[in-house]
Amino acid sequence: MEKKFKIHKDDTVQVIAGKDKGKRGTVVRILPKKDAVIVSGVNIVKKAMRKKSQQDQGGIAEIEAPLNISNVAIVCKKCGPTKIGYKIDGDKKVRYKDWL
């Protein structure tokens, strides 16, 4: 069974713990098996890349590493970092925000 998270792809999030605390970015990918998210422009690490062909250039590349999902919070444009909840609206399940 796949885990469901309150943070979705393309949400704007802010890092609330770790070396990049305070940085904001959009969620590029969610990794449910690792309880992690990849956020654009945050948690950049250097990785040694090997040549895959004669024309391909190897070397050191900077990539975005995953962050634990507990270390990010959704950002509201008006009020800053918020908590997200769900409520039933008629027969639909709707996402809504709680203020921190």
Secondary structure as UniProt FT lines:
FT   TURN            9..10
FT   STRAND          12..15
FT   TURN            19..22
FT   STRAND          24..31
FT   TURN            32..35
FT   STRAND          36..39
FT   TURN            40..41
FT   STRAND          44..49
FT   STRAND          59..64
FT   STRAND          67..68
FT   HELIX           69..71
FT   STRAND          72..76
FT   TURN            77..79
FT   STRAND          80..89
FT   TURN            90..91
FT   STRAND          92..99
//
